[in-house]
């Protein structure tokens, strides 16, 4: 790093780049009957509102507040959230080593849509400073549900869980481009979440809980930049989903480096590099080159991506040895994203994502 160059910083999403979990999905599936279906429908609705319909004052990741009334009515408490997270954290292989390594070479932060209870448990598991994290804060214990509300919410949960899957048309830009049946589903969900639940006392959750997704991730990253005295072009941001899109755009526009790790279509279409790896050593390698030399050197390494190229980019010998042991024949796929290969890489990345995190979690936005 040359004199006068702002310090480079590492910012990563959590679920995907660090762990295999989707904690909110897993919580809902565990505590609510047919919770997997309930969450999947609401998650797809979230994607449609954020990416296609562009509902005013709505952001990707709001699924985490929309499911809260249902979690509450089925007996979820803050302690249960912590206990469940602690028991069920599943890290990507290499995650502990990577998160320790990046802290040694540059200021490192986690910006996650996940509930704070999950992030607290994760930080203990990987020995990462909780003060270097941003996440969705919720005190579910302060809310109360009447018997009448409880009955209504249970009925609504059952109704949503039995809704047919709906498809988000590729390249759609409005609700009118959805099928009539799918428009009817979305309109019904609008009625539930923006009319019926807000009229209940428990609906105050929707006003008080602010998920760290979409533009909130970008705001968190900007706060980190200010706190560290850095600049946008000194940020390496790692993400994998629709909640990272706004941050990818902000960092990329400011000259920083954006990397999709096992990302879905939303992530691949906004990042500059697509990486597909079941081990986080790829993140360690890219982070070290970024910390030492900056974005352009990382892009150059990606063009020459191979075991033999690592030495030319001053990659730590211990990382090179570990990479050779893990991948004696060929490194995991890492490729710069272009207009020409974007669609191909998105399909490949989604397929790889499914192999690493499982079909159910991988298909969530």
Secondary structure, 3 states (H helix, E strand, C coil): CCCCCCCCEEEECCECCCECCCHHHHHHHHHCCCHHHHHHHHHHHHHHHHHHHCCCCCCCCCHHHHCHHHHHHCCCCHHHHHHHHHHHCCECECHHHHHHHHHHHCEEEEEEEEEHHHHHHHHHHHCCCHHHEEEECCCHHHCCCCHHHHHHHHHHHHHHHCCCCCCCCCCCCCHHHCCHHHHHHHHHHHHHHHHHHHHCHHHHHHHHCCCCCCHHHHHHHHHHHHHHCCCHHHEEEEECCHHHHHHHHHHHHCCCEEEEECCCHHHHCCCCEEEECCECHHHHHHHHHHHHHCHHHHHHHHHCCCCCCHHHHCCCHHHHHHHHHHCCCCCCEEEECCCCCHHHHHHHHHHHHHHHHCHHHHCCC
